């Protein structure tokens, strides 16, 4: 019969490779409960009528932990509390993109079966890993392939990603406001393209599509601390600055649809419209063109206990941010402003559907 006592040790064991003799030397950790374990084993074997034989190694490990210990500084460990591996050449920094997220980062015995502890540590590290990946993709405008999240039209397909449309107009936009009574800020980057420009009918804008210069993709991130403490990165987004509904042909919409991803793994949909009514000789034009009426929804996950989130609110772009947005325009600025002004002229002044 094999007897095994699980508990804590001093975590001062060492495994070293001796180059001179090409052997691995193991120094077992100090076990302060070793004598008490021996006495307990002796009582058990005596009652069972057996003889106690000790293992050659006083301390063995059933569940291997450590090896890349987490620590507050490089002198006592391999990685920090986020699982990022220290750079030995520059102790104050870490190797970008290099993480440890398994049992090897746990620096000591936990005294019980460590399966859940390992899973919790891996989930903790993955939070920062996902955040790093999303930030990397967002800063370099690298498209993120989303296979299946929900049946929404804004999700990117393989065909769209491979097509590689060349952006013609690029600009940034910052929207601030409240959703569900909670502060929210969206830092967006628009890429308007000219795909299928030759097929666009300038004389009939109510054919279901606006001018290609006014349609495009959206990147960036959203700060919504009340829902997620980390940034919500846009992994796929679409914008149409001149959307027209055939049921209300005189009204123009600026339609935003964003698929957001959090480092926690949750997915959200932020959808909004700027509604421009052709009434009162453009008296409310400024308010209508700078106010985005939004809905914020959480996509249902695999867990039935996931909390449902369905909020409404308004986001606005202020005068200074609007000026910054126009100054940030890259590409054929004149043509973009011309087409945008033309749609606003048709809506507010000429009132042509």
N, C-alpha and C positions, 0 to 999 in steps of 0.2 A: 504494500500500500504506500502510495506517495502522499506525503503531507506537505502542504505549502501554506505559508503564512504571508498574507499580503499587508503591506503597511508602508510607512514612510522611512526614508533614509536621509543622510546628510547631503545627498546629491553631489558628493565630492569625488566620485569615481572618475577614472581617467583611462582612455584608450590611446596609446601612443605607438607610433611606428618608429622603431629603432633602425636607422639607416645602416649603422655599422654591422649589425648582425641580421638585417633584413627579417625582423620578426616584429609581431604586434604584441605589445606589452599591456596587460590589463591590470589596473589597480582597482579592486572593488570599493564601493562607497562604504563609509562607516554607518553601521546600523545600531542606533542606541537601544533598540528593543531586542537585540539578538539573544541576550541571556534569558529574557522572559519567554521568547519563542521556544528556546530549547527546553525550558521547564514545562511549558505547555505540551510540547511534543512527547516528553518523557512520561507525563501523566497519561496521555492517550495510549501510547504503546504499552504501558504497564497494564492498563485496564483491558487492552486487547490481547495481552499475553505475548507480545512481540518484543523485538529488540530494535532499538533506534540506531540507524546508520546515517551518518551525516554526509551530505554531498561534499565533493572535493572543493567546490566553490561555495563559500558560506553565503554569498549573495548572488542570486540569479534573477533574471528578468523574464517575466511571462509576457508583459506588454512593453515593447521597446519604446522609450521616449528619449527625447534629447538628441544632440548631435549638431543641431543648428539653433542653439538656445536663443530665445528672445531676451533682450536686455536693453537697458537704457543707454548703454555706451558700448563701443566696439571692444573694449578691454575685457568685458564679461560675457559677451555673446556674439552671435553671428548676424542677427537681424534685430530690428527694433520691434516695438509693440504692434506695428502694422504689418509685420512680416517682410518688410523691405530689407534687403541684404546690405550691410555696411560696406562702404568702399574703404579698403585698408589703406590706400594711398592718400585718401582725404577723409579722415575719421568723421568729420562733421557732415559728410554727405553719404548718399546711398547709391547703389547701382540702379539706374532708371529701368523700370519694367521687370526687375528680377525680384521675385517673391518666394517665400517659403510658407506653405499653408498646410502642412501635415503634422504628424506627431513629433517630428524632429525639432519643432520650435518650442515645445513644452519643456521648460528647464528642470523640472523635478517630478518625482512621483506624486500622483494625486491620491494614492491610497485605495482606490477602487478601480473597477473596470473603466478605462479612460475613453471608451468609444464615443460617448456623448460629449466629453470634453474636447476630443479631437475634432468632432463635427462642429462644435461651437467655435473653436479657434479657426477652423477653415472658413466658416461663414463670416467671422469677423474680418479675416484677411481679404476674403473675396469682395467685401464691400469696398475696400480701398482699391483693389485690383480693377474692379469694374469701373469705378470712378476714374481711374487713370486712363483706362482704355477709351472711355467716352470722351474725356478731355483731349486725348491724343487725336481721335478721329475728328472731333469738332474743330480743333485748331488748324488741322491740315485739310479740312473739307473732304475727308475720305468717306465715301458712302458706306453705310453699315447695312448689310444684307439682313432683312427681316423676312423669315420664311413664312411663319404663320403666327399671328398674335390674335387677330380678330378679323372678321369680314368687313373691313372698312376700305373705302376706295383710296385712302391716302397711302396705304402700305406699298412699299417699293417691290417690284417684281424683278426677277432675274433679267428679263428682256430690257427693262428700263435702265438698269444699272450698266448693262453691257453696251448700251447705245452710245454713251459718252457724249452727250450733247454739250457743245461748247458754249459757255456763258457769254452773253454779250454785254449785259448790264449787271453790275454788282454794287450793292449799297447796304448800309446798316440802318437799323431802326431800333429805338429803345422805347418801350411802352411801359407805363406805370399806372397802377390803379388798385382796385379791390375786387376780389372774387369771393363771393360768400361772406363779405364783410371783413376779409383778411387781406393784408397787403401782398401784392404780387408784382414782380417786375420781369419783363421779357426782353432779353438782349438777342435780337435777331439779325441774321445776315441773309439777304435776298440775292438770288441769282436768276435773272430773267434771260431767257434764251430765244433764239429765232428759228426753232425747228418748225418745219412745214410752213414757213413764211409765205412761200409761193402759193399755197393752197388757201390762204386767208382771204376772205372776201371783205374788202374795206367798206364796200357800200352797204353791207348788211350785217351789222354787229350783233343782231339777235339770232344768229344762226347757231348759237350754242357755245361759241368760242370767241374770246376777245383777241386783240392783237397780240402776237407772240412776244413783243417787247413788254407786255403787261402781265405775262404769265411766267411762272418759274418755280424754283425750289427754295426752301427755307432751311437754314441751319441756325446754330446758336444754342442758347440755353435759357431756362426760366428759373427764377428764384422765387420759391413759394415755401417759405420756412414753416408755415403752419401745417403744411402737408408732408413735406420732406425736408429734413435739415440740410441735405446736400442739394446741389444744383440738379435740375431736371433738364437733361440734354435732349435736343431735338434730333432724333435718329431718322426721321423722315417728315417732311413738311411741304405743303404746296400753297401757293398764293396766286390769286387772280385779282388784279386791280380794277378790272372792268367786267364783272360778271353781271349778266342780265337774265332775269327770269321772264319767260314768255308770258306768264300770267300777269306780270307788272312791268311791261316793256319800257315805261318811262322812268323807272327807278333803277339806279345803279348801285351795285354792291362791290365792296372790296372784301374778298373772301379769304380767310386764313384757316388752314387746317394743319395742326401739328401733332405728330406722334412723339410723346415724351417718354424717356426712360430714366428711372432713378437707380442709384447705386444699390438700393435695397432689392432690386429686381422687379419692382412694380412698374406698370405701364399706364400712361394716361393719354387722353385725347383732349387737346385744347382747340376748340373751334370757335371762330368769331367772324363777324361781319361789320363793316362800316356801311351804314345805310344812308344813301344820298337821295332825298326826295326833291323833285323839281317844283317846289312850291315857294311862294313868297319871295321870288326873285333872289334866290340864293342868300336869304337872310340868315339861315342857319348852316351855311356851307362850311364855315370853319369848324363848328362843333361836330358836324356830321363826318367830315373827312379826317378828323383827328380822334374820334371816339370809336373804339372797337367793342362791340357787344359780344361777350364771350360766354361759352359754356365749358365747364371743366369736368371731365368724367374719368373715373378709374376703370380700366379694362378688367373684366372678370378674370381671375386667375384659376388655377386648378383646385384651390382650396375653397370649400363651400363656406368657410367662416370668414372669408375676405370681406372687409367692410365696403359697402357700396358708397361711392362718392359721386354726387351729381350737383354741381354748383353753377351759379350764374353770376355775372359781374360785368364790370366795364374797365377797360384799359385805355389810357390816353397817351398821345404823344404831344409833349409840350413844345412851345415855340423854339426854345434853344435846341432841344433834341431834333426837331424838324430841320433846323438849319444845319446841324451837324450831319443829319442824314443826307441832305442834298450835297453837302461838301464832300461826303464820303463816296459819292457815285463814281464808279470806274467804268470805262467803256464809252459807248456812244451816248454821252449825256444829252446832247441836243435832241436827238431823235426820241429818246425816252421821255424827256420833258414835253416834247411836242405832242406825242401820242397821248400822254397822260392829261395834258391840258385840253386836248381835243375832246376826250371823253367827258371831262368836267364841263366843257363849253356846251356840248350836246345835251347834257343832263340839266344844267342849271339855267342856261341862257336860251338856247335854241329849242329845248324841250322836244328833241327828236328821238323816237324810240330806237 
